[in-house]
Amino acid sequence: MDYDKFLEKLKEASLSKEDFTELTGIGSNLVKGWGTQRQGRKTQPWVESWLELYIKNKEKDIVIKALKN
């Protein structure tokens, strides 16, 4: 995933870069490195699927909470 798409997905998930690093346990310098030309402005391969699952689970949690009320 390119870095700009990563930033869009973070926004869609309502996560900051700091939230992401805390939830995944990776260092903030690694995330900053993804945005550099040296790294090709690409994230690691697992990031896209992690964010997709996070967003889907968050949506399901909202629905479940609404159904319980």
Buried (B, 14 or more C-beta within 10 A) or exposed (E): BBBEBBEEBBEEBEBEBEEBBEEBEEEEEEBEEBBEEEBEBBBBEEBBEBBEEBBEEEEEEEEEEEEEE
